[in-house]
């Protein structure tokens, strides 16, 4: 479920882009680029014990860097082909382990100490006008300058991120510019299909009609949970659906349904009781579904101040497949521009998130089980994982900015015996 409301319907109508008024651009090719560097560290914290998926208690610092080219070509009326070659380098804290609401969405589940190239996105987008008021769109990353009608059909097919289309929020969705925490920039329970870098093959259809938008898509899952390799036969897949209502406080629910080979926590615990050792998920995986539903709200309070809210629920009896170890989540925050102190291009943000897991999920971790990101080897005193994040983004000029970010993490990995953790980060971002 995705509710959005703001100044105008046009301001929230395009996938993968930011909207603004512009003159039509007849160019047949389009190039944009970006680079982002994040340095993140935390000091030592209380840690009487730790396991394979723990955040180390002695303190640590890590950095990530990426550079992306957004190259596009017009194919025919309303059709665009985009390819995004990218260079990545670096690691997340603890190799991206230890916290379900991981503190950097610029860090992937894989890392290298040297730069390596890949192509995270290569897709075709077809826009079909269906009438209504004409809107102008600026040229930006993965978007040509063009005119389109308010009512339209948008079809995206190829390789891209599920959250390029779904779960968007103007105040918390871009770790290169706003918040960094995984469970703030995306709904923590949204176990979206993806490889270890957060991209997949699939297709999405969006129908914009008046104040409503309906979205649906089918996407490839990885071969096994949290894998860099996608299923080559598309035999494991995910259906996503979303209903967006602009200028309304209430709307209709959308469902997220994942289908693939995944394990039941109860089956893993039962097998461990028979054969001994910690519960393992791989031996008990079978073809089954794990459903979930989420709510996404954004509200412009003034021209400078905006608020957002996310909440999510997922089937906590089965293992998460791709994203992170969260069965219940609520996140909320504020975003304020610096106009009142003479810095209109600066932004300051404040947000908090509370993540939880089900009782059987807690039993699995307490018995020594390991999840996607967390697993301390035991969990005798589980609690809600609670995170507060704040950042200040300072605009150096029209295309470069630096940010300072701080996160307070209580009960990392749902463990009340470890932490709290204070995470500090500096970020540099440039885009053209």
ChimeraX attribute file (.defattr): number of C-alpha atoms within 10 A of each C-alpha:
attribute: neighborCount
match mode: 1-to-1
recipient: residues
	/A:1	24
	/A:2	26
	/A:3	26
	/A:4	23
	/A:5	19
	/A:6	18
	/A:7	14
	/A:8	11
	/A:9	17
	/A:10	19
	/A:11	16
	/A:12	21
	/A:13	22
	/A:14	17
	/A:15	19
	/A:16	17
	/A:17	18
	/A:18	16
	/A:19	20
	/A:20	14
	/A:21	14
	/A:22	14
	/A:23	13
	/A:24	15
	/A:25	14
	/A:26	10
	/A:27	12
	/A:28	12
	/A:29	14
	/A:30	18
	/A:31	18
	/A:32	17
	/A:33	18
	/A:34	18
	/A:35	19
	/A:36	22
	/A:37	20
	/A:38	26
	/A:39	20
	/A:40	22
	/A:41	17
	/A:42	20
	/A:43	13
	/A:44	14
	/A:45	16
	/A:46	12
	/A:47	15
	/A:48	9
	/A:49	13
	/A:50	16
	/A:51	16
	/A:52	17
	/A:53	22
	/A:54	23
	/A:55	28
	/A:56	19
	/A:57	18
	/A:58	11
	/A:59	16
	/A:60	15
	/A:61	16
	/A:62	17
	/A:63	20
	/A:64	23
	/A:65	20
	/A:66	20
	/A:67	20
	/A:68	21
	/A:69	20
	/A:70	20
	/A:71	19
	/A:72	23
	/A:73	19
	/A:74	18
	/A:75	14
	/A:76	10
	/A:77	9
	/A:78	15
	/A:79	16
	/A:80	21
	/A:81	21
	/A:82	24
	/A:83	19
	/A:84	22
	/A:85	17
	/A:86	20
	/A:87	17
	/A:88	23
	/A:89	19
	/A:90	24
	/A:91	23
	/A:92	25
	/A:93	26
	/A:94	18
	/A:95	18
	/A:96	24
	/A:97	24
	/A:98	26
	/A:99	28
	/A:100	26
	/A:101	30
	/A:102	25
	/A:103	29
	/A:104	24
	/A:105	22
	/A:106	23
	/A:107	27
	/A:108	18
	/A:109	19
	/A:110	16
	/A:111	19
	/A:112	12
	/A:113	11
	/A:114	9
	/A:115	14
	/A:116	13
	/A:117	13
	/A:118	11
	/A:119	15
	/A:120	20
	/A:121	20
	/A:122	18
	/A:123	20
	/A:124	21
	/A:125	23
	/A:126	18
	/A:127	18
	/A:128	17
	/A:129	17
	/A:130	14
	/A:131	13
	/A:132	13
	/A:133	10
	/A:134	12
	/A:135	19
	/A:136	18
	/A:137	24
	/A:138	19
	/A:139	22
	/A:140	19
	/A:141	23
	/A:142	25
	/A:143	26
	/A:144	23
	/A:145	20
	/A:146	18
	/A:147	18
	/A:148	21
	/A:149	19
	/A:150	21
	/A:151	20
	/A:152	19
	/A:153	19
	/A:154	19
	/A:155	19
	/A:156	22
	/A:157	19
	/A:158	18
	/A:159	21
	/A:160	27
	/A:161	22
	/A:162	22
	/A:163	20
	/A:164	13
	/A:165	20
	/A:166	24
	/A:167	22
	/A:168	22
	/A:169	21
	/A:170	21
	/A:171	24
	/A:172	27
	/A:173	23
	/A:174	17
	/A:175	19
	/A:176	21
	/A:177	21
	/A:178	24
	/A:179	30
	/A:180	28
	/A:181	26
	/A:182	22
	/A:183	31
	/A:184	34
	/A:185	24
	/A:186	24
	/A:187	31
	/A:188	33
	/A:189	30
	/A:190	31
	/A:191	24
	/A:192	30
	/A:193	32
	/A:194	28
	/A:195	27
	/A:196	20
	/A:197	17
	/A:198	20
	/A:199	24
	/A:200	25
	/A:201	25
	/A:202	23
	/A:203	20
	/A:204	21
	/A:205	18
	/A:206	24
	/A:207	19
	/A:208	20
	/A:209	17
	/A:210	15
	/A:211	18
	/A:212	19
	/A:213	21
	/A:214	17
	/A:215	20
	/A:216	20
	/A:217	20
	/A:218	21
	/A:219	27
	/A:220	27
	/A:221	32
	/A:222	26
	/A:223	19
	/A:224	19
	/A:225	26
	/A:226	25
	/A:227	18
	/A:228	17
	/A:229	15
	/A:230	23
	/A:231	18
	/A:232	12
	/A:233	9
	/A:234	17
	/A:235	14
	/A:236	21
	/A:237	21
	/A:238	24
	/A:239	19
	/A:240	22
	/A:241	21
	/A:242	24
	/A:243	20
	/A:244	25
	/A:245	21
	/A:246	22
	/A:247	16
	/A:248	12
	/A:249	11
	/A:250	11
	/A:251	15
	/A:252	11
	/A:253	15
	/A:254	20
	/A:255	15
	/A:256	21
	/A:257	21
	/A:258	25
	/A:259	19
	/A:260	23
	/A:261	22
	/A:262	23
	/A:263	25
	/A:264	21
	/A:265	25
	/A:266	18
	/A:267	19
	/A:268	20
	/A:269	25
	/A:270	13
	/A:271	18
	/A:272	18
	/A:273	13
	/A:274	8
	/A:275	9
	/A:276	10
	/A:277	13
	/A:278	20
	/A:279	26
	/A:280	20
	/A:281	24
	/A:282	13
	/A:283	12
	/A:284	18
	/A:285	19
	/A:286	12
	/A:287	10
	/A:288	14
	/A:289	15
	/A:290	22
	/A:291	19
	/A:292	20
	/A:293	21
	/A:294	24
	/A:295	19
	/A:296	21
	/A:297	21
	/A:298	24
	/A:299	21
	/A:300	18
	/A:301	14
	/A:302	11
	/A:303	11
	/A:304	14
	/A:305	17
	/A:306	19
	/A:307	21
	/A:308	21
	/A:309	23
	/A:310	26
	/A:311	22
	/A:312	21
	/A:313	21
	/A:314	24
	/A:315	19
	/A:316	24
	/A:317	18
	/A:318	23
	/A:319	23
	/A:320	26
	/A:321	26
	/A:322	21
	/A:323	25
	/A:324	25
	/A:325	28
	/A:326	31
	/A:327	24
	/A:328	23
	/A:329	26
	/A:330	22
	/A:331	24
	/A:332	20
	/A:333	22
	/A:334	21
	/A:335	24
	/A:336	21
	/A:337	20
	/A:338	17
	/A:339	13
	/A:340	9
	/A:341	8
	/A:342	9
	/A:343	12
	/A:344	14
	/A:345	15
	/A:346	19
	/A:347	21
	/A:348	20
	/A:349	22
	/A:350	20
	/A:351	22
	/A:352	21
	/A:353	25
	/A:354	21
	/A:355	25
	/A:356	25
	/A:357	24
	/A:358	16
	/A:359	11
	/A:360	16
	/A:361	23
	/A:362	22
	/A:363	19
	/A:364	27
	/A:365	26
	/A:366	21
	/A:367	20
	/A:368	21
	/A:369	28
	/A:370	23
	/A:371	25
	/A:372	22
	/A:373	24
	/A:374	27
	/A:375	29
	/A:376	25
	/A:377	20
	/A:378	21
	/A:379	21
	/A:380	14
	/A:381	12
	/A:382	20
	/A:383	19
	/A:384	19
	/A:385	23
	/A:386	22
	/A:387	27
	/A:388	20
	/A:389	22
	/A:390	20
	/A:391	24
	/A:392	23
	/A:393	24
	/A:394	19
	/A:395	18
	/A:396	13
	/A:397	9
	/A:398	10
	/A:399	11
	/A:400	16
	/A:401	20
	/A:402	19
	/A:403	21
	/A:404	17
	/A:405	22
	/A:406	22
	/A:407	22
	/A:408	18
	/A:409	23
	/A:410	23
	/A:411	20
	/A:412	27
	/A:413	35
	/A:414	28
	/A:415	25
	/A:416	17
	/A:417	18
	/A:418	21
	/A:419	20
	/A:420	19
	/A:421	21
	/A:422	18
	/A:423	21
	/A:424	19
	/A:425	21
	/A:426	18
	/A:427	23
	/A:428	19
	/A:429	22
	/A:430	20
	/A:431	17
	/A:432	13
